Amino acid sequence: MLKILTIEDDPVTAEEIASELQAHGYEVEIEHDGQSGLLKASSGKFDAITLDRMLPNLDGLSIVSQLRAQGINTPVLMISALSDVDERIRGLRAGGDDYLTKPFAVDEMAARLEVLLRRRQTPQLVITLQVADLTMNLMERSVLRGTEYIELKTTEFRLLEYMMRNSNQVLTRSMIFEAVWNYHFDPYTNLIEVHMTRLRKKINLPNLPALIHTVRGSGYLLGQQ
Protein backbone atom coordinates (compact mmCIF):
# COMPACT_ATOMS: atom_id res chain seq x y z
CA MET A 1 0.00 0.00 0.00
CA LEU A 2 1.33 3.42 -0.97
CA LYS A 3 2.02 5.80 1.91
CA ILE A 4 1.07 9.47 1.76
CA LEU A 5 2.12 12.13 4.25
CA THR A 6 -0.32 15.03 4.62
CA ILE A 7 1.13 18.13 6.30
CA GLU A 8 -1.82 20.44 6.98
CA ASP A 9 -2.49 22.59 10.04
CA ASP A 10 -6.27 22.82 9.57
CA PRO A 11 -7.78 19.66 11.12
CA VAL A 12 -10.90 19.71 8.94
CA THR A 13 -8.94 20.04 5.69
CA ALA A 14 -6.45 17.41 6.83
CA GLU A 15 -9.24 14.93 7.55
CA GLU A 16 -10.92 15.64 4.20
CA ILE A 17 -7.66 14.98 2.38
CA ALA A 18 -6.95 11.82 4.38
CA SER A 19 -10.48 10.48 3.90
CA GLU A 20 -10.33 10.96 0.13
CA LEU A 21 -6.90 9.38 -0.18
CA GLN A 22 -7.85 6.45 2.04
CA ALA A 23 -10.88 5.89 -0.20
CA HIS A 24 -8.40 5.54 -3.07
CA GLY A 25 -6.51 2.86 -1.16
CA TYR A 26 -3.62 4.93 0.25
CA GLU A 27 -2.24 4.77 3.77
CA VAL A 28 -2.20 8.31 5.14
CA GLU A 29 -0.33 9.92 8.04
CA ILE A 30 -1.09 13.49 9.13
CA GLU A 31 1.13 16.14 10.65
CA HIS A 32 -0.26 19.55 11.67
CA ASP A 33 3.04 21.32 12.35
CA GLY A 34 5.83 22.36 9.99
CA GLN A 35 8.73 21.14 12.11
CA SER A 36 7.21 17.74 12.86
CA GLY A 37 6.12 17.46 9.24
CA LEU A 38 9.67 18.03 8.01
CA LEU A 39 11.02 15.50 10.48
CA LYS A 40 8.61 12.83 9.29
CA ALA A 41 9.05 13.69 5.60
CA SER A 42 12.83 13.45 6.00
CA SER A 43 12.50 9.74 6.78
CA GLY A 44 12.01 9.15 3.04
CA LYS A 45 9.46 6.40 3.74
CA PHE A 46 6.54 8.11 1.97
CA ASP A 47 5.58 7.72 -1.67
CA ALA A 48 4.18 11.27 -1.90
CA ILE A 49 3.45 14.31 0.25
CA THR A 50 0.60 16.82 0.28
CA LEU A 51 2.03 20.00 1.76
CA ASP A 52 0.19 23.09 2.96
CA ARG A 53 1.94 26.34 2.07
CA MET A 54 1.23 28.13 5.38
CA LEU A 55 2.12 26.14 8.50
CA PRO A 56 3.05 26.93 12.11
CA ASN A 57 6.77 26.89 13.02
CA LEU A 58 7.99 26.14 9.49
CA ASP A 59 6.30 27.06 6.20
CA GLY A 60 5.79 24.75 3.25
CA LEU A 61 8.41 26.42 1.04
CA SER A 62 11.07 25.86 3.68
CA ILE A 63 10.02 22.24 4.08
CA VAL A 64 10.22 21.35 0.40
CA SER A 65 13.48 23.29 -0.02
CA GLN A 66 15.08 21.40 2.86
CA LEU A 67 13.84 18.05 1.55
CA ARG A 68 15.39 18.72 -1.86
CA ALA A 69 18.63 19.89 -0.22
CA GLN A 70 18.74 16.55 1.61
CA GLY A 71 18.39 14.71 -1.71
CA ILE A 72 14.85 13.51 -0.92
CA ASN A 73 12.89 13.54 -4.18
CA THR A 74 9.51 12.37 -2.84
CA PRO A 75 6.80 13.95 -5.06
CA VAL A 76 5.25 16.96 -3.32
CA LEU A 77 1.81 18.40 -4.08
CA MET A 78 1.73 21.88 -2.57
CA ILE A 79 -1.66 23.18 -1.42
CA SER A 80 -2.21 26.85 -0.67
CA ALA A 81 -4.76 29.62 -0.39
CA LEU A 82 -2.17 31.84 -2.11
CA SER A 83 -3.26 31.58 -5.72
CA ASP A 84 -1.44 34.32 -7.63
CA VAL A 85 1.10 33.35 -10.25
CA ASP A 86 4.14 34.53 -8.29
CA GLU A 87 3.24 32.28 -5.35
CA ARG A 88 2.71 29.27 -7.62
CA ILE A 89 6.08 29.92 -9.20
CA ARG A 90 7.73 30.19 -5.76
CA GLY A 91 6.27 26.83 -4.79
CA LEU A 92 7.45 25.12 -7.95
CA ARG A 93 10.83 26.81 -7.83
CA ALA A 94 11.34 25.66 -4.23
CA GLY A 95 11.02 22.05 -5.39
CA GLY A 96 7.28 21.33 -5.41
CA ASP A 97 6.08 19.02 -8.18
CA ASP A 98 2.57 20.46 -8.49
CA TYR A 99 0.55 23.28 -6.93
CA LEU A 100 -3.15 23.25 -6.00
CA THR A 101 -4.98 26.32 -4.72
CA LYS A 102 -7.67 26.44 -2.03
CA PRO A 103 -10.57 25.92 -2.11
CA PHE A 104 -10.14 22.72 -4.10
CA ALA A 105 -12.12 19.61 -4.95
CA VAL A 106 -10.71 16.59 -3.12
CA ASP A 107 -11.16 14.40 -6.19
CA GLU A 108 -8.97 16.79 -8.21
CA MET A 109 -6.38 16.65 -5.43
CA ALA A 110 -6.42 12.83 -5.60
CA ALA A 111 -6.13 12.91 -9.39
CA ARG A 112 -3.12 15.24 -9.29
CA LEU A 113 -1.47 12.99 -6.72
CA GLU A 114 -2.08 9.95 -8.92
CA VAL A 115 -0.29 11.70 -11.78
CA LEU A 116 2.74 12.41 -9.56
CA LEU A 117 2.83 8.82 -8.34
CA ARG A 118 2.44 7.40 -11.83
CA ARG A 119 5.29 9.56 -13.07
CA ARG A 120 7.50 8.33 -10.23
CA GLN A 121 6.62 4.66 -10.73
CA THR A 122 7.06 4.61 -14.51
CA PRO A 123 10.17 2.48 -15.11
CA GLN A 124 13.00 4.15 -16.93
CA LEU A 125 13.61 2.32 -20.19
CA VAL A 126 16.85 4.25 -20.62
CA ILE A 127 19.58 4.45 -18.00
CA THR A 128 21.89 6.84 -19.81
CA LEU A 129 21.19 9.79 -22.10
CA GLN A 130 23.93 11.27 -24.26
CA VAL A 131 24.17 14.27 -26.56
CA ALA A 132 27.64 14.94 -27.97
CA ASP A 133 29.98 14.81 -24.93
CA LEU A 134 27.13 15.48 -22.46
CA THR A 135 26.12 12.36 -20.52
CA MET A 136 23.29 11.92 -18.01
CA ASN A 137 22.95 8.82 -15.82
CA LEU A 138 19.32 8.58 -14.74
CA MET A 139 19.92 6.01 -12.02
CA GLU A 140 22.83 7.83 -10.39
CA ARG A 141 21.27 11.26 -11.11
CA SER A 142 24.63 12.44 -12.39
CA VAL A 143 25.70 14.60 -15.35
CA LEU A 144 29.08 14.80 -17.08
CA ARG A 145 30.35 17.16 -19.76
CA GLY A 146 33.26 15.13 -21.08
CA THR A 147 34.94 14.05 -17.86
CA GLU A 148 33.80 17.05 -15.80
CA TYR A 149 31.04 16.43 -13.26
CA ILE A 150 28.23 18.99 -13.36
CA GLU A 151 26.20 19.54 -10.20
CA LEU A 152 22.54 20.27 -10.89
CA LYS A 153 19.61 21.09 -8.66
CA THR A 154 16.46 18.95 -8.92
CA THR A 155 14.59 21.21 -11.34
CA GLU A 156 17.69 21.80 -13.44
CA PHE A 157 18.12 18.03 -13.74
CA ARG A 158 14.50 17.59 -14.88
CA LEU A 159 14.88 20.42 -17.37
CA LEU A 160 18.07 18.99 -18.83
CA GLU A 161 16.60 15.48 -18.96
CA TYR A 162 13.62 16.75 -20.96
CA MET A 163 15.90 18.60 -23.37
CA MET A 164 18.21 15.59 -23.79
CA ARG A 165 15.26 13.28 -24.46
CA ASN A 166 14.21 15.74 -27.16
CA SER A 167 17.65 16.75 -28.43
CA ASN A 168 18.02 18.60 -31.73
CA GLN A 169 14.37 19.65 -31.55
CA VAL A 170 13.11 23.17 -30.97
CA LEU A 171 11.22 23.17 -27.67
CA THR A 172 8.82 26.04 -27.06
CA ARG A 173 8.46 27.71 -23.68
CA SER A 174 4.99 26.23 -23.37
CA MET A 175 6.26 22.69 -24.03
CA ILE A 176 9.05 23.07 -21.51
CA PHE A 177 6.85 24.58 -18.80
CA GLU A 178 4.17 21.91 -19.02
CA ALA A 179 6.66 19.02 -19.30
CA VAL A 180 9.04 20.08 -16.53
CA TRP A 181 6.73 21.87 -14.11
CA ASN A 182 3.56 19.93 -14.99
CA TYR A 183 1.57 23.16 -15.00
CA HIS A 184 -0.42 25.10 -17.56
CA PHE A 185 1.83 27.63 -19.24
CA ASP A 186 1.75 31.20 -18.00
CA PRO A 187 3.05 33.54 -20.73
CA TYR A 188 4.02 36.17 -18.16
CA THR A 189 6.36 34.02 -16.09
CA ASN A 190 10.14 34.25 -16.46
CA LEU A 191 10.64 30.94 -14.64
CA ILE A 192 11.96 29.17 -17.74
CA GLU A 193 14.41 31.96 -18.57
CA VAL A 194 15.78 31.95 -15.02
CA HIS A 195 16.39 28.19 -14.98
CA MET A 196 17.64 28.12 -18.56
CA THR A 197 20.20 30.83 -17.83
CA ARG A 198 21.53 28.87 -14.85
CA LEU A 199 21.57 25.61 -16.78
CA ARG A 200 23.28 27.18 -19.78
CA LYS A 201 26.11 28.47 -17.57
CA LYS A 202 26.69 24.96 -16.24
CA ILE A 203 26.43 23.11 -19.57
CA ASN A 204 27.97 25.54 -22.07
CA LEU A 205 31.49 25.38 -20.67
CA PRO A 206 34.29 27.67 -21.91
CA ASN A 207 36.39 26.33 -24.80
CA LEU A 208 33.74 23.70 -25.64
CA PRO A 209 31.02 23.86 -28.31
CA ALA A 210 27.78 25.30 -26.96
CA LEU A 211 25.01 22.74 -26.57
CA ILE A 212 22.08 24.82 -25.30
CA HIS A 213 20.85 27.33 -27.87
CA THR A 214 18.12 29.96 -27.94
CA VAL A 215 16.05 29.79 -31.12
CA ARG A 216 14.89 33.35 -31.42
CA GLY A 217 11.12 33.67 -31.45
CA SER A 218 10.62 29.92 -31.03
CA GLY A 219 12.22 28.49 -27.89
CA TYR A 220 15.29 26.45 -27.04
CA LEU A 221 17.29 23.59 -28.53
CA LEU A 222 19.87 21.23 -27.09
CA GLY A 223 22.38 19.83 -29.57
CA GLN A 224 25.39 20.64 -31.68
CA GLN A 225 25.06 23.36 -34.29
N, C-alpha and C positions, 0 to 999 in steps of 0.2 A: 504494500500500500504506500502510495506517495505521501510524503510529509510536507505540510505547508505551515510556515510560521506567519502568523498575523500579528503585526505590531500596530496597535490602534488604541489610543487612550480613551475613546468614547465606548463605554461598555455595550450600549445598544448596537452601535455600528459593528463592533467587534463580533458580537453574537450573531448578527445578521450575516456577516461574511462567513463565519465559521459554519453556521447552519447550512448555507448554500453550498459551501465546499464539501462538507460532510455528505450532503445529499448526492454529490458527484463522486463519492467514494474516496475522498481524501481524508487523511488523518491530520487534524489541525491542532496546533498549540497557539495560545494567545499570550501576548505580553502587552501591558498597558503603559510601560515606561520606556523611554529611549535607552537609558543605560542598560537595563536588564534585557531589553530587546537586542541590543548590540552584542551583549555577552552570549545570549543564546544563538543568535545568528552566526557568531564567530565559530561555533562548533562545527559548521560545515555539514551538519547531518540532515539539513532540509533540502527538498527538491526545488522549492520556490518560496518567495517571501512576498507578502503584501505589506506595504510599508506606508504608514500615514506620514504626511509631510510635516505636520506640526505635532510635536510630542513634548511632554515634560522631561526636563533634565538633558535631553539630547535630541536634536531635531533630525528628521528623516534624511536630509542632505548629508549631514555629518555621518550618519550611520552608513549609508551606502558608499560614501567616499572612503570611510575606514575599512569597510569590507573589501572594496576593490584594492586598496593599498595593501591589505593582508593577502591578496591573491585569491580571495574567495569570489568565485564567479557565479554563485547561485543567482538564478533569474530573479529580478526584483520588479514587482509591479507597484509603482508609487501611486498613492491615492491622496488627493488634496482638494481643499476648498479653493485654493489659489489657482484660478483657471486661465490667467492671461498668458500670452505666448512666452514672455520672458521667464515666467516661473516654470513652465513646461520645459523650456530649454535648459534651465538650471538643473532641473531634476534629471534630465537625460544626460546632460554634460557631467553630472556628478557620478554617473555610473548606472542609473536606472535603465531598465530595459523597455519599459512602457510607462505611460502616465495616464491616470484616470481621474477625472475631476468630479467632485461632489456637487450636487447629489448624483448618484449613479444607480443604474439598475444592477442588482446582484447577478442576474444571469449574464449581463455583458461583462461584468468583472470576472466571472467564472470562464467565459469564453476567451477573454484576453489571456487569462492564466493558462488555459489549455494550449494556446498558441505558443506561449513562452516555453512550456514544458515539452511540447512537440518538437520545437526547434532544438531544444537541448538534447532530446533523446534520439533525434535523427542520426543514424550512424554515418560517420564520415567515410565516404568511399575513397577519398584521396587523403593520404597522409602528408604528402609534400606538394607544395605548389612552387613553380619556378618560372620566372620571367627574366631572361638574360642572366645576369649574375646575381639576381635577387632570389633568395630561397626562403620559403616559409614552411616550418614544420608544425603541422596542426596539432599533433599530439603533445609535443614539448612546448608549444606556444612560443616558439623562438623564430627570429628573423635574422638572416645574414645577408650582407651585401658583399659578395666575394667571400673573404674570410673574416670580415668585421662584423661583430655582433651588434645588432641594433635594438635598443631597449624601447619598447612601445607600451603605452598605456592601453587599457582594455578597449576603449572606443577606437583608438588608432589602429589596433590590431584588427578589429572587425572591418574598419574602413579599408585597410590594405588588403585584407582577405577578399573582400568583395571586388576590389579592383583587379586583383591577381586572377580571380576566377573569371573575370571578364576582360582580360588583357587585350590590348590592341583594339578595343571598342570605345567609342565615345559614350561616356556615361553622363547623362544630364543631372542637374542638381536634384530634380524631383526623384529620379531613379535612385540616386545615392541616399537621399534622405529617408525614403520609404524602406529601402533595403537594409540600411545600417541602423537607423533609429526606430524602424517599425512604426512610423507615424506619418499621418497625412502631411504632405509638403506645405510649408508656409513660405510663400515667396518673399516675405520680409525678413526672414531670419538670416543671420550671417554665420550660423553654426557650422555649415559645411566649409565656408572659407577659412574659419578659424582653425578647424581640425586639419584641413588640407594644407594650410600654410605650415603648421607644425610637422605634419607628416612629410611634406616635401623637403624640409630642412634636414630631416633624418635620413631620407632615402636618396635624394639627389646630392651625393657626396662630391666634394671638390675633386677635380681631375678625373672624374668618371662620367660617362655619358648620362645625361638626365633621363630618368625613367617616368617621372610624373609630369604630365604636360597639361596646360590649360588650352582648351580648344575654344577660342574666342567666340562668344555668342552661343556656344553649344553646351559646354561642360568640361569634363576632364577625361584624360586617357592615360593609361599606364602601359608603357611599352617603349621599344626603341624606335627612334625616328631618324 
